[in-house]
Amino acid sequence: MKNRNVHSWTALINGYMLNGKVEEALCLLRHMQVGDGLEPNSVSLLSVLPAGRSLAGSSFGRQIHGYAIRKQLNYDVSLGNALLDMYLKCGSLSYARRIFDDVSFPRDAISWSSMISGYGLHGKGEEAISLYYKMLRQGSKPDMITIVGILSACGRSGLVNEGLHLYYAAVYEYGLEPTVEICACVVDMLGRSGQLDEALDFVKKMPIEPSPSVWGALVSAYTMHGNSEMQDLAYRSLAHLEPENPSNYISLSNVLSSSMRWHEVAAIRTMMKERGLQKTPGCSWISLNNGTHSFYAADKVHPSTEPIYEMLQGLILVMREASDSLSIDDVMCVH
């Protein structure tokens, strides 16, 4: 191609990134600079920034960040938010806050939501609440994404009363509509703290129809606290809302199996077979020797399948031998 420019290079790099070709995309970025003598712009950097999460640690992202500062691209709010998100997901809260507090960074609603959610993701509920109130003091109103972030932060940190106060304030003081996403966060927050009756009562009194995400949050709460009877009820509600989702039926049959209700388990399995419902096998990825390898459950496609399974069998034997010498108290860390 003649007359290649930053835009054509960026389009090509973005295409490789979208198709999971991370190493090739980074090579193209390098070739654009060394081969064609072109400097990446903010869009180019945005294209490759997800590699900062898929590769080891955030060192690559810090290099992108340093380049952006040198070229004065850090004034771009989209690039700044992407860097903020990358640092938060890598667990580098101090780097993320440094970007957030930089006077040259033009913060927007996404910036506030990302920082609040990032604190919540890492169990920093009090910091998330403090930042949320700072946002309100500066005149910004909470939107759906922000309130989901702060409620999730409260739920993960056990700050239930604070979370409920923020929820009702957002709805009644700021006129925020309680969406299914927000309601699911409230249910999750109550459920995590063991307030199962309150969580179910909230679902029953919701101003909108409970969605699969709401019932899913309730199911997780019942599972966490070992309430199999209510698990049954919640899973049946999920199956009613999502009749073509095999995971709901498999989870329900597992609950019934734990209660030895074998006839109901058989009926569910038969119904799944008649409807042609099958669970999609799980998939995992691993980066090794500059390459990315994917594995499905019971995978036999990988060229090194035989030695991999031999190694797994060896590990299983070692684990079994170790487990034979442990009591249930040892396994569950009961003291």
Helices and strands as residue ranges (DSSP letters): H 6-18, H 22-34, H 42-48, H 51-54, H 59-70, H 77-89, H 93-101, H 109-121, H 125-137, H 144-157, H 160-172, H 180-192, H 196-204, H 212-224, H 228-241, H 246-258, H 262-275, E 283-288, E 291-296, H 305-324, H 328-331
